[in-house]
C-alpha cells in the first residue's frame, strides 16, 4: 500500500542549483554577442532569467499534480496531435542557422521538439504499463509506441535536428528494455539502425563533413573543425581553477554558440576542472535520484515515467558534454538546465517537477 512522502529534497536542491548556475553562466557566455547584436549585454540574461522563473513555477506546479492523473488517453492523444502539427508547422517556418526548429506564437519563440520528447515519454510509459505483460509480442506491445516515436522523431529529424531525434529514440529504447523486452530484439533493432544511420549521414554532405571533422578537427581548424578546436582550447586553458567568472577569452567571438550548445566549454574555461566536475556531479545526482525514484515508485507507470524523464535529461547532457569534449561529432543539442533556451529549460524543470511528485508516492515495501 502506498504511503505519502515528501518530495525528494536532494533532487529539488540539485535542480535549483543548476538553474541558478544557468542564469549566471548564460550571462557570462552571452554578454559579448548580446552587446554586439542587440546593444544590450543583458539581453540573454533577462530572457533566461524569465524562463528560469517560469520554469521553477512550472516545476512547483507539477510537484503538486498527482502523476497518476496523466493516465488520460484523450489528453495524451490531444497533446501528441497538437505537438505533431506544431512539428510539421516548423518545417514551414523561417530557418535559423539553416534549421527550422522554432515556432513563434504571440512573439514567444519555442521548440516543439523539446515538448514532444516529454509527451513521447508519457505515452510510452502508459503503453508499456498496459502491455508489458506481453512485451515480447512485438506487434501487440510495441506497435503503437513505434509508430508514435517514428512520427515524432521523423519530423524532428527533417527540421533538421538529428541529435534530438536520436536522443528521443534512445530514451524510448531504454524504457522498452527496462520493461522487459528481450535483448535479442534490442540487438536486432541496433543492427537495422546502423545502416539506416549510415545512409542518413551520407545523404547530407554537412553530416559527412562533421564526421571527418570529428575524426581529425585539426585538419581543418578554420573550417569544419573550428567549433571543436575552439571548444578544446576553452576547456584546456581553464586548467584546474579556471580563468575566473566572466574572464573567458573564447566567448569573445571565437567559440560559436558559447551560451547554448557549448556552454560547458565556457564553464571549463572560467571555472576550470572544479566547475566542470561540479557540473557533472549535479547531473550524476539527478541520475541517481531519478533512478531511485523509478525503483521506488508505487506502480509500473510511475517507475517507467520516472525512468524516461531521467534518461531524457541525463542522456542529452551526456551527448552535449561528449560533443564539447570531442567524444562525439558536433550536434546542435543544448545542455539541459544550463544552456540558454527557454524550451529546453522549461521542459527539463517540468520533467523534474513530475519526478518530485512521483517521489511523494513510494511503495510500502520499497
Buried (B, 14 or more C-beta within 10 A) or exposed (E): EBEEEEBBEBBBEBBBBBBEBBBBBBBBBBBBBBEEEEEEBBBBBEBBBEBBEBBBEBBEEBBEEEBBEBBEEEEBEEBBEBBBEBBEEBEEBEEEEEEBBBBEEEEEBBBBBBBBBBBBBBBBBBBBBBBBEEBEEEEEBBEBBBEBBEBBBEBBBBBBBBBBBBBBBBBBBBBBBBBEBEEEBBEEBEEEBEEEBEEBBEEEEEBEBBEBBBEEBEEBBEEBBBBBBBBBBBBEBBEEEBBEBBEBEBBEEBBBBBBBBBBBBBBBBBBBBBBBEEBBEBBEBBBBBBBBBBEBBBBBBBBBBBBBBBBBBBBBBBBBBBBBBBEBBBBBBBBBBBBBBBBBBBBBBBBBBBBBBBBBBBBEEE
